[in-house]
Amino acid sequence: MKHSESQQDVGEDEYIEIVISAHDVIEYKRLDVFLAQKISHLSRSFLKQLFLNKQISLKVEESKKLELKRMPEEGSIIQIQVPPPLPDKAQPEELPLDILFEDEHLLILNKAAGMVTHPAPGNWTGTLVNAVLFHCKDLVGMSDTKRPGIVHRLDKGTSGLMVVAKSRKCHEGLVLLFSRHDIIRKYECLSMGTKQDKCGKIESLIGRHQNNRLKMTTQVSKGKNAITHYKVINYFENLTHIELTLETGRTHQLRVHLSEILKSAILCDPIYGNPKQDLIRVGKELTSIISGHPHPFLHAKTLGFKHPITTEDLLFETEPPKEFQQCLDYLHKYELNL
């Protein structure tokens, strides 16, 4: 077994190579058991996750597929790419925050598109959590030091409203609100196509995509129940402006429901849509506007709930990013409504 480092990621990812011997094939029946024994500092469950993320592979392509439940042939070279561990605690950073409301218990923020919610592999710094830790230097009693105060999240490319708890008691109260779906969360988006019904309810299971671990899908036999309500605000040429209301809040729920159920992926969604094709379809004028916003046109516009400490009814709305609004202004100006 040998360890090596990528020339581009020195000090970050750890690279491990293991050559399978005849003795290994005889002694072990399963690859996951073998790897857990050989790489004692990594757990079997963590190794399984690396495998699912395609970070465990054969160095040389072979006809037989690599499987965790069986040993590969003698002489096979297994490559393992191990991402660095998360820091024990997220670190404060002085970053701009758009704060709409704040008291001693919580913050209401308007997250910018492109900002990651919390530190994770590939995004250790520059996140919303880093900024909140700088702004709130005395977060009280948070057990999760990597994601303090975070009750829900928005995808990196999604803009809009988020609530962040400033104390454990408030955090627990917000978690209960979200778990009971006793919270108002409305989004708006621009999606491709104009064949959606005026309104409707989408209900499905959502789970991890079998072949692409970056994606979620409704095409699963086991998953979490997901419910989205939608209402068309306006139809345009090749585009639809839609309001979306979350009843549940699953990972990528809106993006999956629009692309797979409504067959109308969100404009410029790089995972569930086709941004290059989108730009061809919308024309040069809109493309010149859209090019300034390299994110899906999805915005969390409304957030409402009963304050878990004061019991005050809170309701907030925020306008979409500049480029999103410019697209809407253009579409209305040139009367492209169908």
C-alpha positions in Angstrom: 0.0 0.0 0.0 1.3 3.5 -0.8 0.2 7.0 -0.2 0.6 9.8 -2.7 -0.6 13.4 -3.1 -2.2 15.1 -6.1 0.1 17.8 -7.6 -2.9 20.2 -7.6 -4.3 19.4 -4.2 -1.2 18.9 -2.0 -2.3 19.0 1.6 -5.9 18.5 0.8 -7.1 15.2 -0.6 -5.3 12.0 0.4 -4.6 9.4 -2.3 -4.1 5.8 -1.4 -3.2 2.9 -3.8 -3.5 -0.8 -2.8 -2.3 -3.7 -4.9 -4.4 -6.8 -4.4 -2.2 -9.9 -3.6 -3.1 -13.6 -4.0 -3.1 -13.8 -0.2 -5.7 -10.9 0.0 -8.0 -12.7 -2.4 -7.9 -15.9 -0.3 -8.2 -14.2 3.1 -11.0 -11.8 2.3 -14.3 -12.3 0.6 -15.5 -8.7 0.4 -13.7 -5.6 -0.7 -15.2 -3.3 1.9 -14.1 -5.6 4.8 -10.6 -5.8 3.2 -10.3 -2.0 2.9 -11.5 -1.4 6.4 -8.8 -3.8 7.7 -6.0 -2.3 5.5 -6.9 1.4 6.1 -7.6 1.3 9.8 -8.2 5.1 10.2 -11.2 5.0 7.9 -14.5 3.4 9.0 -16.3 0.9 6.8 -19.3 3.2 6.4 -17.1 6.1 5.4 -15.4 3.8 2.8 -18.8 2.9 1.5 -19.6 6.5 1.0 -16.4 7.1 -0.9 -17.3 4.2 -3.1 -20.7 5.6 -3.8 -19.1 9.0 -4.6 -16.9 7.2 -7.1 -13.8 7.9 -5.1 -12.8 4.3 -4.9 -11.9 2.8 -8.3 -9.6 0.6 -10.3 -6.4 2.2 -11.5 -6.6 0.3 -14.8 -10.0 -0.2 -16.4 -11.0 -3.8 -16.3 -13.9 -5.7 -17.8 -15.2 -6.7 -14.4 -17.1 -4.0 -12.4 -15.6 -3.1 -9.0 -18.0 -4.1 -6.2 -17.8 -3.8 -2.4 -19.3 -7.2 -1.8 -16.6 -9.2 -3.6 -12.8 -9.0 -3.9 -11.2 -8.0 -7.2 -8.7 -10.2 -8.9 -5.0 -10.6 -7.9 -2.9 -7.8 -9.2 -5.8 -5.2 -9.3 -4.8 -1.8 -8.2 -7.4 0.0 -6.0 -7.3 3.8 -5.9 -8.9 5.6 -3.0 -9.3 9.4 -2.9 -10.0 10.6 0.6 -11.2 14.2 1.1 -9.8 16.0 4.1 -11.9 16.0 7.3 -14.1 19.0 8.1 -12.6 21.3 10.7 -13.9 20.7 14.2 -15.5 24.1 14.2 -16.5 26.5 11.4 -14.4 29.6 11.5 -15.8 33.2 11.6 -15.2 35.3 8.5 -16.0 38.9 7.8 -18.4 38.6 4.9 -21.4 40.7 3.8 -24.8 39.6 5.1 -28.2 40.9 3.9 -30.1 40.9 7.3 -33.8 41.6 7.1 -34.6 40.9 10.8 -32.7 40.2 13.9 -33.4 39.8 17.6 -31.6 38.0 20.4 -33.0 34.7 19.3 -32.7 34.5 15.5 -31.7 36.1 12.2 -33.7 36.3 8.9 -31.2 36.6 6.0 -31.4 37.0 2.3 -28.8 34.6 0.9 -27.1 35.5 -2.3 -27.0 33.1 -5.2 -23.6 31.5 -5.2 -23.1 31.4 -1.5 -22.8 28.0 0.1 -24.9 27.6 3.3 -22.3 25.7 5.5 -18.7 24.5 5.2 -18.3 21.2 3.3 -15.7 19.5 1.1 -14.8 22.0 -1.7 -16.2 24.9 0.2 -14.4 25.3 3.5 -14.7 29.0 3.7 -16.8 31.9 2.4 -20.1 30.2 3.5 -23.2 31.7 5.2 -22.1 30.0 8.5 -18.7 31.6 8.4 -20.4 35.0 8.0 -22.9 34.4 10.7 -20.2 33.3 13.2 -18.4 36.6 12.6 -21.7 38.6 12.9 -22.9 36.7 16.0 -19.9 36.2 18.2 -21.8 34.7 21.1 -24.0 31.9 19.6 -25.3 30.1 22.7 -25.0 26.4 23.3 -24.9 25.1 19.8 -24.1 21.4 19.6 -23.3 21.3 15.9 -20.1 23.4 15.7 -19.9 22.9 11.9 -23.4 24.2 11.2 -24.3 26.3 14.2 -27.8 27.7 14.0 -28.7 26.1 10.7 -32.2 24.7 10.6 -32.6 24.5 6.8 -30.5 25.2 3.8 -30.7 26.6 0.3 -28.7 25.2 -2.5 -25.6 27.2 -3.5 -27.2 28.6 -6.6 -30.5 29.4 -4.9 -31.1 32.9 -3.6 -33.5 34.1 -0.9 -34.7 33.9 2.6 -33.3 31.8 5.4 -33.7 31.7 9.2 -30.7 31.1 11.5 -31.1 30.4 15.2 -28.9 32.2 17.7 -29.5 29.9 20.7 -30.1 26.2 21.2 -33.6 26.8 22.6 -34.6 28.8 19.4 -32.9 26.2 17.2 -35.0 23.4 18.8 -38.2 25.4 18.4 -37.4 26.0 14.7 -36.6 22.4 14.1 -40.1 21.5 15.5 -41.7 24.0 13.1 -40.0 22.6 10.1 -40.7 19.0 11.1 -44.4 19.8 11.5 -44.3 21.7 8.2 -45.8 24.6 10.2 -43.9 27.2 8.2 -44.6 29.2 5.0 -42.0 28.7 2.3 -42.7 30.1 -1.2 -40.3 30.3 -4.1 -40.4 31.6 -7.6 -38.6 30.4 -10.7 -38.3 30.7 -14.4 -38.6 27.3 -16.0 -38.2 26.1 -19.6 -41.3 25.3 -21.6 -44.9 26.5 -21.5 -46.9 23.3 -21.2 -47.5 23.3 -17.4 -51.0 23.4 -16.1 -52.0 26.6 -14.4 -51.7 25.1 -11.0 -51.3 21.7 -9.3 -49.9 19.5 -6.6 -46.9 17.3 -7.1 -46.3 14.4 -4.7 -43.6 11.8 -5.1 -40.8 9.9 -3.3 -37.4 11.5 -3.7 -34.1 9.7 -3.2 -30.5 9.7 -4.3 -29.9 9.0 -8.0 -28.4 5.5 -8.5 -25.9 6.5 -11.1 -25.2 10.1 -10.3 -24.6 10.8 -6.7 -24.9 14.6 -7.2 -28.5 14.2 -8.2 -31.8 13.3 -6.5 -34.6 11.6 -8.4 -38.3 10.6 -8.1 -37.5 7.3 -9.9 -36.9 5.4 -6.6 -38.8 2.6 -4.9 -37.6 3.8 -1.5 -37.2 7.5 -0.5 -38.7 10.4 1.4 -42.2 11.7 0.6 -42.0 15.1 -1.1 -44.9 17.5 -1.8 -44.8 20.7 -3.9 -47.7 23.0 -4.8 -47.3 25.2 -7.8 -49.1 28.1 -9.5 -48.2 29.6 -12.9 -47.7 33.4 -12.6 -47.3 33.9 -16.4 -46.4 32.1 -19.5 -43.9 33.5 -21.9 -42.3 32.4 -25.1 -40.2 29.3 -24.2 -40.4 30.2 -20.5 -42.8 30.0 -17.6 -42.8 32.1 -14.4 -44.0 29.9 -11.5 -44.7 30.3 -7.8 -43.8 27.2 -5.8 -44.9 26.3 -2.3 -43.0 23.7 -0.2 -45.1 21.4 1.9 -42.0 19.3 2.6 -38.4 20.3 2.2 -36.3 17.5 0.6 -32.9 17.9 -1.0 -33.3 19.5 -4.5 -37.1 18.9 -4.2 -38.2 21.8 -6.4 -35.5 21.2 -9.0 -36.4 17.5 -9.2 -40.1 18.0 -9.3 -39.9 20.6 -12.1 -37.5 18.6 -14.2 -39.0 15.1 -13.8 -42.7 15.7 -13.1 -43.5 18.9 -14.9 -40.8 18.2 -17.6 -39.8 21.9 -17.2 -36.4 22.3 -15.7 -35.5 25.5 -14.0 -33.7 28.0 -16.3 -29.9 27.5 -16.2 -30.0 24.5 -13.8 -26.7 22.8 -14.4 -27.7 19.5 -12.8 -31.3 19.0 -13.8 -31.4 21.1 -17.0 -29.2 22.2 -19.9 -28.0 25.8 -19.5 -26.3 25.8 -22.9 -29.5 24.7 -24.7 -31.5 27.2 -22.6 -29.5 30.1 -23.8 -30.0 29.1 -27.4 -33.8 28.8 -26.9 -34.3 32.2 -25.1 -32.4 34.3 -27.7 -29.6 36.9 -27.6 -31.3 39.6 -25.7 -32.2 37.4 -22.7 -28.9 35.6 -22.9 -27.1 39.0 -22.4 -29.0 39.4 -19.1 -28.8 35.8 -18.0 -25.0 35.6 -18.5 -24.6 37.8 -15.4 -26.3 35.2 -13.2 -24.6 31.8 -13.6 -27.1 30.0 -11.3 -30.5 28.4 -11.6 -33.3 31.0 -11.7 -34.8 29.9 -8.4 -35.5 32.3 -5.5 -36.9 31.7 -2.0 -39.1 34.8 -1.8 -41.4 34.2 1.2 -40.7 32.9 4.7 -43.3 32.9 7.5 -43.6 31.2 10.9 -44.5 31.8 14.5 -41.5 32.9 16.5 -40.6 29.9 18.6 -39.7 32.1 21.6 -41.9 35.2 21.5 -44.8 33.5 19.6 -44.9 36.6 17.3 -46.1 35.9 13.7 -43.3 36.7 11.3 -43.6 37.0 7.6 -40.9 38.2 5.2 -40.7 38.6 1.4 -37.7 39.6 -0.7 -37.3 40.4 -4.4 -35.3 38.1 -6.7 -31.7 38.9 -7.7 -31.2 41.8 -10.2 -30.7 39.5 -13.3 -33.8 37.5 -12.4 -35.9 40.7 -12.2 -34.4 42.1 -15.4 -35.5 38.9 -17.2 -39.0 39.4 -16.0 -39.0 43.1 -17.0 -37.7 42.2 -20.4 -40.4 39.5 -20.9 -43.2 41.9 -19.9 -41.8 44.8 -21.8 -41.8 43.0 -25.1 -45.2 41.4 -24.4 -44.1 37.8 -25.0 -47.0 36.4 -23.0 -48.8 33.6 -24.7 
